Amino acid sequence: MFSYGVMPPLMFAGMICFMIIGFPVAFSLIAVGLFFGSLGILTEHFHPSFLQALPLRFYGIISNDLLLAIPFFTFMGAILERCGLAEDLLEGTGKLFGRVPGGLAYAVIVVGAILGAITGTVAASVIAMGVISLPVMMRYGYDQKLATGVIAASGTITQLIPPSLVLIVLAEQLGKPVGDMYLGAIGPSLLQVLIFLAYVFVLSLIKPNHMPPLPPEAIGEGGWPLIKQVLWGMIPSIVLIMLVLGTLAMGLATPTEAGAMGAVGAIVLAAMHRRLTWDLVRQAMASTMRLTAMVVFILIGATVFSLVFQGMDGALWIEHMLAQLPGGRIGFLIFVNIFVFFIAFFLDFFEIAFIIVPLLVPVAVKLDINLIWFGVLLCVNMQTAFMHPPFGFALFYLRGIAPKSIRTSQIYWGAIPWLLMQLILVVVVIMWPEAVTYWISAGPTVDPATIELNIPQMEPPTLDMGPPQF
């Protein structure tokens, strides 16, 4: 463990201590990096020339066009979150599924997946669905643990389903195209939705009294008017998402251009629903500014930390420690997923992506692991950061909007089955890599035996050694 000195493990331990104390992450990383950099210079474990690269790294972060996609997609989600589309979707879909046991739970899962693709933020999805659907579920006799669990879990699908902000950040850290990350996440996100729906279906057969169907007076008029209401709330949003993802998948637009197109499309959708106001735009701009500033500061802090860490052979320390794990690739994947699962108790997904992932990538490359598959697998795992008690942010969001009659213990116990289903998806993706790689186009294949090299023979120029002619 100490074959590369004591500085790398001490740096890592110092970072964890700062995280546990609760000091702001960006400034914690900068403080740990500069402190150990100075200590390394004094003890001759670190060469000061490494610090000369910091200004260039800062400039590279600010001038990175890929990171510009984050404010665009955030602004798009903020507009669509506040313009009332969630209410229309949940109301119509809840009535459409309301005649069967568990109909509201089905509606929450389906709308959660659509909202995840629209808003891109877990907080927006959980709060919107909790405010709208939780009182209705309680009114019609749904089990409290089931109601809170399905709302929190369906909101966390936002982490995985494209166009997720986590996938953009992971693509930047892995050095892979965002379009490929989005295509790779399609299979696991669909599997996650199907696993959730299957659980509700089985539970509705075993315990139908926990999720009774809605009474006819709550459903109201059915038929074409109800279908029209659902389609009006669903189709424009799906068209926008397909347009954004389609241009990325076909290579017609960069992630930044696709995000800009999505932001404009969100404004058009809000205007179509007659809900576009200056106050709506101002709130969306404010939330976008806060999130973007947080991401940039965390990335700057992670750059300082990683530069000093690598200068002290920390990357070699990590590689030596993880590459020697028993079990080869499977052993490495099992260890990494267990480690990420527990580190997510303390770190946000942005912090994991900026701090932990760069340390794991060299080992994954050495073990010949597909980085797209590896990134999507980590994204599936990081969903659990929002669900496991007692620090799951989705549970905090739900506790903030749930009535006092619902105890916190009920919210925590309700999250456990859905957390286990997320871990089942982690196992499925490890054992079945095609769930990720199937959606990624491998491009045309060429048989090397059929390649012919035809090099034309060129005549050498004649040499005229006579006097120059004028």
C-alpha positions as CSV (number, residue, x, y, z in Angstrom):
1,M,0.0,0.0,0.0
2,F,2.9,2.4,0.8
3,S,5.1,1.3,-2.1
4,Y,4.7,4.8,-3.6
5,G,5.1,6.7,-0.4
6,V,2.7,7.8,2.3
7,M,1.6,11.0,0.6
8,P,-1.1,9.6,-1.8
9,P,-3.0,7.7,0.9
10,L,-2.7,10.7,3.3
11,M,-4.1,13.0,0.6
12,F,-7.0,10.6,0.0
13,A,-7.7,10.3,3.8
14,G,-7.5,14.1,4.1
15,M,-10.1,14.6,1.4
16,I,-12.5,12.1,3.1
17,C,-12.1,13.9,6.4
18,F,-13.0,17.2,4.9
19,M,-16.1,15.6,3.2
20,I,-17.2,14.2,6.5
21,I,-16.8,17.5,8.3
22,G,-19.1,19.1,5.7
23,F,-16.8,21.8,4.5
24,P,-17.7,23.0,0.9
25,V,-16.3,20.4,-1.5
26,A,-14.6,22.8,-4.0
27,F,-12.7,24.6,-1.4
28,S,-11.9,21.4,0.5
29,L,-10.2,20.0,-2.6
30,I,-8.2,23.2,-3.2
31,A,-7.1,23.3,0.4
32,V,-6.0,19.6,0.5
33,G,-4.3,19.9,-2.9
34,L,-2.3,23.1,-2.0
35,F,-1.5,21.9,1.5
36,F,0.0,18.6,0.4
37,G,1.6,20.2,-2.6
38,S,3.5,22.6,-0.3
39,L,4.3,19.7,2.1
40,G,5.5,17.6,-0.8
41,I,7.8,20.5,-2.0
42,L,9.3,20.8,1.5
43,T,9.9,17.1,1.8
44,E,11.0,16.7,-1.9
45,H,8.1,14.4,-2.7
46,F,6.6,16.8,-5.2
47,H,8.2,18.9,-7.9
48,P,7.0,22.6,-8.0
49,S,6.9,22.6,-11.8
50,F,3.6,20.7,-11.6
51,L,1.9,23.7,-10.1
52,Q,2.9,25.8,-13.2
53,A,0.3,23.8,-15.1
54,L,-2.6,25.0,-13.0
55,P,-3.3,28.3,-14.9
56,L,-3.5,26.3,-18.2
57,R,-5.8,23.7,-16.6
58,F,-8.1,26.5,-15.3
59,Y,-8.2,28.0,-18.7
60,G,-9.0,24.6,-20.2
61,I,-11.9,24.2,-17.9
62,I,-13.4,27.6,-18.7
63,S,-12.9,27.2,-22.4
64,N,-14.3,23.7,-22.6
65,D,-17.1,23.7,-25.1
66,L,-18.5,20.4,-23.9
67,L,-19.2,21.8,-20.4
68,L,-21.3,24.5,-22.0
69,A,-23.9,21.9,-22.6
70,I,-24.6,21.7,-18.8
71,P,-26.2,25.2,-18.5
72,F,-28.1,24.7,-21.7
73,F,-29.7,21.4,-20.6
74,T,-30.2,22.8,-17.1
75,F,-32.0,25.8,-18.5
76,M,-34.2,23.5,-20.6
77,G,-35.1,21.4,-17.7
78,A,-35.8,24.4,-15.5
79,I,-38.2,25.9,-18.0
80,L,-40.1,22.7,-18.6
81,E,-40.2,22.0,-14.9
82,R,-41.9,25.3,-14.0
83,C,-44.3,25.6,-16.9
84,G,-46.8,23.0,-15.6
85,L,-46.0,20.1,-17.9
86,A,-45.6,17.7,-14.9
87,E,-49.1,18.5,-13.7
88,D,-50.6,17.8,-17.1
89,L,-48.7,14.6,-17.5
90,L,-49.5,13.2,-14.1
91,E,-53.1,14.1,-14.1
92,G,-53.8,12.6,-17.5
93,T,-51.6,9.5,-17.1
94,G,-53.0,8.9,-13.6
95,K,-56.6,8.8,-14.9
96,L,-55.5,6.6,-17.9
97,F,-54.1,3.9,-15.5
98,G,-56.4,4.6,-12.6
99,R,-58.9,1.8,-13.3
100,V,-56.4,-0.9,-12.4
101,P,-54.8,-1.7,-9.0
102,G,-51.5,0.3,-8.7
103,G,-52.6,2.6,-11.6
104,L,-51.2,5.7,-9.9
105,A,-47.9,3.9,-9.2
106,Y,-47.7,3.0,-12.9
107,A,-48.4,6.6,-13.8
108,V,-45.7,7.9,-11.4
109,I,-43.1,5.6,-12.9
110,V,-43.9,6.4,-16.5
111,V,-44.2,10.2,-15.9
112,G,-41.0,10.0,-13.8
113,A,-39.1,8.6,-16.8
114,I,-40.5,11.3,-19.1
115,L,-39.8,14.1,-16.6
116,G,-36.3,12.7,-16.1
117,A,-35.6,13.2,-19.8
118,I,-37.2,16.6,-19.7
119,T,-35.9,18.2,-16.5
120,G,-32.6,16.4,-15.9
121,T,-32.6,17.0,-12.2
122,V,-33.7,14.6,-9.4
123,A,-35.0,17.4,-7.2
124,A,-37.4,18.7,-9.8
125,S,-38.8,15.3,-10.6
126,V,-39.3,14.2,-7.0
127,I,-40.7,17.5,-5.8
128,A,-43.1,17.8,-8.7
129,M,-44.4,14.3,-8.5
130,G,-44.6,14.4,-4.7
131,V,-46.6,17.6,-4.6
132,I,-49.1,16.4,-7.2
133,S,-49.4,12.6,-6.7
134,L,-48.7,12.0,-3.0
135,P,-51.9,13.6,-1.7
136,V,-54.0,11.7,-4.3
137,M,-52.3,8.4,-3.3
138,M,-53.0,9.0,0.3
139,R,-56.6,10.1,-0.4
140,Y,-57.4,6.9,-2.2
141,G,-55.8,4.5,0.3
142,Y,-52.3,3.7,-1.0
143,D,-49.8,2.3,1.4
144,Q,-47.6,5.1,2.7
145,K,-44.3,3.2,2.2
146,L,-45.3,2.2,-1.4
147,A,-46.4,5.8,-2.3
148,T,-43.2,7.5,-1.0
149,G,-40.9,4.8,-2.3
150,V,-42.3,4.9,-5.9
151,I,-42.2,8.7,-6.0
152,A,-38.5,8.9,-4.8
153,A,-37.4,6.0,-7.0
154,S,-39.0,7.2,-10.2
155,G,-37.4,10.6,-9.6
156,T,-33.9,9.1,-9.5
157,I,-34.3,7.6,-13.0
158,T,-33.4,11.2,-14.0
159,Q,-29.8,10.3,-13.2
160,L,-29.6,7.7,-15.9
161,I,-32.1,8.5,-18.7
162,P,-30.7,10.8,-21.4
163,P,-30.1,13.7,-21.6
164,S,-28.7,13.3,-18.1
165,L,-26.2,15.9,-16.8
166,V,-24.3,13.1,-15.1
167,L,-23.7,11.4,-18.5
168,I,-22.3,14.7,-19.8
169,V,-19.9,15.0,-16.9
170,L,-18.8,11.3,-17.1
171,A,-18.2,11.6,-20.9
172,E,-15.9,14.6,-20.3
173,Q,-14.0,12.7,-17.5
174,L,-13.8,9.5,-19.6
175,G,-12.8,11.3,-22.8
176,K,-15.7,9.7,-24.7
177,P,-18.4,11.2,-26.9
178,V,-21.5,12.4,-25.1
179,G,-23.7,10.9,-27.9
180,D,-22.2,7.4,-27.2
181,M,-22.8,7.8,-23.5
182,Y,-26.5,8.7,-24.2
183,L,-26.9,5.7,-26.5
184,G,-25.3,3.4,-24.0
185,A,-27.7,4.6,-21.3
186,I,-30.8,3.9,-23.3
187,G,-30.8,0.1,-22.5
188,P,-30.2,0.4,-18.7
189,S,-32.8,3.2,-18.3
190,L,-35.5,1.2,-20.1
191,L,-34.6,-1.9,-18.0
192,Q,-34.9,0.3,-14.8
193,V,-38.3,1.4,-15.8
194,L,-39.4,-2.2,-16.6
195,I,-38.1,-3.5,-13.3
196,F,-40.0,-0.8,-11.4
197,L,-43.2,-1.6,-13.4
198,A,-42.8,-5.3,-12.9
199,Y,-42.4,-4.8,-9.1
200,V,-45.6,-2.8,-8.9
201,F,-47.5,-5.4,-11.0
202,V,-46.3,-8.3,-8.8
203,L,-47.2,-6.3,-5.6
204,S,-50.6,-5.5,-7.0
205,L,-51.3,-9.2,-7.3
206,I,-50.0,-10.0,-3.9
207,K,-51.3,-7.0,-1.9
208,P,-54.0,-5.3,-4.0
209,N,-55.3,-3.5,-0.9
210,H,-52.0,-1.5,-0.7
211,M,-52.8,0.1,-4.1
212,P,-56.5,0.2,-4.9
213,P,-57.9,1.4,-8.2
214,L,-59.4,4.9,-8.4
215,P,-63.1,5.2,-8.1
216,P,-65.1,6.1,-11.3
217,E,-65.9,9.7,-10.0
218,A,-62.1,10.4,-9.7
219,I,-61.4,9.2,-13.2
220,G,-64.2,11.3,-14.8
221,E,-64.8,11.2,-18.5
222,G,-62.7,8.6,-20.3
223,G,-62.4,7.8,-24.0
224,W,-60.9,10.2,-26.6
225,P,-61.0,13.3,-24.4
226,L,-58.8,11.7,-21.8
227,I,-56.4,10.2,-24.5
228,K,-56.2,13.7,-26.1
229,Q,-55.3,15.2,-22.7
230,V,-52.5,12.7,-22.2
231,L,-51.2,13.0,-25.7
232,W,-51.2,16.8,-25.5
233,G,-49.1,16.7,-22.3
234,M,-46.8,13.9,-23.6
235,I,-46.1,14.1,-27.3
236,P,-44.5,17.6,-27.6
237,S,-42.1,16.8,-24.7
238,I,-41.2,13.5,-26.3
239,V,-40.7,15.1,-29.7
240,L,-38.3,17.7,-28.2
241,I,-36.3,15.0,-26.4
242,M,-36.1,12.8,-29.5
243,L,-35.0,15.8,-31.5
244,V,-32.2,16.6,-29.1
245,L,-31.1,13.0,-28.8
246,G,-31.5,12.2,-32.4
247,T,-29.3,15.0,-33.6
248,L,-26.7,13.9,-31.1
249,A,-26.9,10.2,-32.1
250,M,-26.7,11.0,-35.8
251,G,-23.8,13.4,-35.4
252,L,-25.7,16.3,-36.7
253,A,-25.0,18.4,-33.6
254,T,-22.5,18.7,-30.8
255,P,-23.8,18.3,-27.2
256,T,-23.6,22.1,-26.8
257,E,-25.6,22.7,-30.0
258,A,-28.1,20.1,-29.0
259,G,-28.5,21.7,-25.6
260,A,-29.0,25.1,-27.1
261,M,-31.7,23.6,-29.4
262,G,-33.3,22.0,-26.4
263,A,-33.4,25.3,-24.5
264,V,-35.1,27.0,-27.4
265,G,-37.5,24.1,-27.7
266,A,-38.4,24.4,-24.0
267,I,-39.2,28.0,-24.4
268,V,-41.4,27.2,-27.5
269,L,-43.2,24.4,-25.5
270,A,-43.9,26.8,-22.6
271,A,-45.3,29.3,-25.0
272,M,-47.5,26.6,-26.6
273,H,-49.0,25.9,-23.2
274,R,-49.4,29.7,-22.7
275,R,-47.3,29.6,-19.6
276,L,-44.2,31.5,-20.7
277,T,-43.6,34.5,-18.5
278,W,-40.7,36.7,-17.7
279,D,-40.8,35.5,-14.0
280,L,-40.5,31.9,-15.3
281,V,-37.5,32.7,-17.4
282,R,-35.8,34.6,-14.6
283,Q,-36.2,31.7,-12.1
284,A,-34.9,29.3,-14.7
285,M,-31.9,31.5,-15.4
286,A,-31.2,31.8,-11.6
287,S,-31.2,28.1,-11.0
288,T,-29.1,27.5,-14.1
289,M,-26.5,30.0,-12.9
290,R,-26.3,28.4,-9.4
291,L,-25.8,24.9,-10.7
292,T,-23.3,25.9,-13.4
293,A,-21.2,27.9,-10.9
294,M,-21.2,24.9,-8.5
295,V,-20.0,22.5,-11.2
296,V,-17.2,24.8,-12.4
297,F,-15.9,25.4,-8.9
298,I,-16.0,21.7,-8.1
299,L,-14.1,21.0,-11.3
300,I,-11.5,23.6,-10.5
301,G,-11.0,22.1,-7.0
302,A,-10.8,18.6,-8.4
303,T,-8.2,19.8,-10.9
304,V,-6.0,21.2,-8.1
305,F,-6.4,18.0,-6.1
306,S,-5.8,15.6,-9.0
307,L,-2.7,17.5,-10.3
308,V,-1.0,17.3,-6.9
309,F,-2.2,13.7,-6.4
310,Q,-0.7,12.6,-9.7
311,G,2.5,14.5,-9.1
312,M,3.0,12.4,-6.0
313,D,2.4,9.2,-8.0
314,G,-1.1,8.8,-6.6
315,A,-2.4,7.5,-9.9
316,L,0.3,4.7,-9.8
317,W,-0.7,4.0,-6.2
318,I,-4.4,3.6,-7.2
319,E,-3.4,1.5,-10.2
320,H,-1.1,-0.7,-8.2
321,M,-3.7,-1.2,-5.5
322,L,-6.7,-2.0,-7.8
323,A,-5.0,-3.8,-10.6
324,Q,-3.9,-6.5,-8.2
325,L,-7.4,-7.3,-6.9
326,P,-8.3,-11.0,-7.1
327,G,-10.8,-11.8,-9.9
328,G,-9.4,-9.6,-12.6
329,R,-11.9,-7.4,-14.3
330,I,-14.9,-8.8,-12.4
331,G,-13.1,-8.3,-9.1
332,F,-12.2,-4.7,-10.0
333,L,-15.8,-4.0,-11.0
334,I,-17.2,-5.5,-7.8
335,F,-14.8,-3.5,-5.7
336,V,-15.4,-0.2,-7.6
337,N,-19.2,-0.6,-7.4
338,I,-19.1,-1.4,-3.6
339,F,-16.8,1.6,-3.1
340,V,-18.9,4.0,-5.1
341,F,-22.0,2.8,-3.3
342,F,-20.6,3.6,0.1
343,I,-18.8,6.8,-0.9
344,A,-22.1,8.1,-2.2
345,F,-23.2,8.3,1.4
346,F,-21.0,11.4,1.7
347,L,-20.3,12.7,-1.9
348,D,-22.7,14.1,-4.5
349,F,-22.6,12.6,-8.0
350,F,-20.7,15.6,-9.4
351,E,-18.0,15.1,-6.7
352,I,-17.7,11.4,-7.5
353,A,-17.4,12.1,-11.2
354,F,-14.8,14.8,-10.8
355,I,-12.8,13.2,-8.0
356,I,-13.1,9.4,-8.0
357,V,-13.7,8.6,-11.7
358,P,-10.4,10.1,-13.0
359,L,-8.5,7.9,-10.5
360,L,-10.3,4.7,-11.7
361,V,-10.0,5.3,-15.5
362,P,-6.3,4.3,-15.9
363,V,-7.0,1.0,-14.1
364,A,-10.1,0.4,-16.3
365,V,-8.0,1.1,-19.5
366,K,-5.3,-1.3,-18.3
367,L,-7.8,-4.0,-17.7
368,D,-9.2,-3.4,-21.2
369,I,-12.7,-2.4,-20.0
370,N,-15.0,-0.6,-22.4
371,L,-15.1,3.0,-21.0
372,I,-18.7,3.7,-22.3
373,W,-19.9,0.6,-20.4
374,F,-17.9,1.5,-17.4
375,G,-19.3,5.0,-17.3
376,V,-22.9,3.9,-17.7
377,L,-22.3,1.3,-15.0
378,L,-21.1,4.0,-12.6
379,C,-24.1,6.1,-13.5
380,V,-26.4,3.3,-12.7
381,N,-24.7,2.9,-9.3
382,M,-24.8,6.6,-8.6
383,Q,-28.6,6.5,-8.7
384,T,-28.4,4.8,-5.3
385,A,-26.8,7.9,-3.8
386,F,-30.3,9.5,-3.9
387,M,-32.1,6.6,-2.3
388,H,-30.2,4.9,0.5
389,P,-31.0,6.1,4.0
390,P,-30.1,8.2,5.9
391,F,-28.4,10.5,3.4
392,G,-30.4,10.0,0.2
393,F,-31.3,13.4,-1.2
394,A,-34.4,12.2,-2.9
395,L,-35.7,11.2,0.6
396,F,-34.8,14.6,1.9
397,Y,-36.8,16.3,-0.9
398,L,-39.7,14.0,-0.3
399,R,-39.6,14.7,3.5
400,G,-39.7,18.4,2.8
401,I,-43.0,18.2,0.8
402,A,-44.7,15.2,2.5
403,P,-47.4,15.9,5.1
404,K,-46.5,15.5,8.8
405,S,-48.8,12.4,9.0
406,I,-46.2,10.5,7.0
407,R,-43.3,9.6,9.4
408,T,-39.7,9.8,8.3
409,S,-39.3,6.1,9.1
410,Q,-42.0,5.3,6.6
411,I,-40.1,7.2,3.9
412,Y,-36.9,5.4,4.7
413,W,-38.4,1.9,4.9
414,G,-40.3,2.6,1.7
415,A,-37.1,3.3,-0.1
416,I,-35.4,0.0,0.7
417,P,-37.2,-2.2,-2.0
418,W,-36.5,0.3,-4.7
419,L,-32.9,0.6,-3.6
420,L,-32.5,-3.1,-4.0
421,M,-34.0,-3.0,-7.5
422,Q,-31.4,-0.3,-8.4
423,L,-28.7,-2.7,-7.2
424,I,-30.2,-5.5,-9.2
425,L,-29.8,-3.3,-12.3
426,V,-26.1,-2.8,-11.4
427,V,-25.6,-6.6,-11.4
428,V,-27.5,-7.0,-14.7
429,V,-25.3,-4.4,-16.4
430,I,-22.1,-6.1,-15.0
431,M,-23.2,-9.5,-16.2
432,W,-24.8,-8.4,-19.4
433,P,-22.6,-5.6,-21.0
434,E,-24.7,-5.8,-24.2
435,A,-27.4,-3.9,-22.4
436,V,-25.1,-0.9,-22.9
437,T,-23.0,-1.7,-26.0
438,Y,-25.9,-3.0,-28.1
439,W,-27.2,0.6,-28.7
440,I,-23.8,2.0,-29.7
441,S,-23.1,1.8,-33.4
442,A,-19.8,0.0,-34.0
443,G,-19.5,1.5,-37.5
444,P,-18.6,-0.5,-40.6
445,T,-16.2,-3.4,-40.2
446,V,-13.3,-4.1,-42.6
447,D,-11.6,-7.4,-43.2
448,P,-7.8,-6.6,-43.2
449,A,-7.3,-9.5,-45.7
450,T,-9.4,-7.6,-48.4
451,I,-7.3,-4.4,-48.2
452,E,-5.1,-3.8,-51.2
453,L,-2.5,-1.1,-51.3
454,N,-2.0,0.3,-54.8
455,I,0.9,2.7,-54.8
456,P,1.4,4.3,-58.3
457,Q,4.9,4.2,-59.6
458,M,6.3,7.7,-60.3
459,E,8.9,8.4,-63.0
460,P,11.9,10.2,-61.5
461,P,12.4,13.7,-63.0
462,T,15.1,14.1,-65.7
463,L,18.1,15.9,-64.5
464,D,19.2,18.7,-66.9
465,M,22.7,19.7,-65.9
466,G,23.1,22.4,-68.5
467,P,23.2,26.1,-67.9
468,P,19.9,27.7,-66.7
469,Q,17.6,28.9,-69.4
470,F,16.1,32.4,-69.2
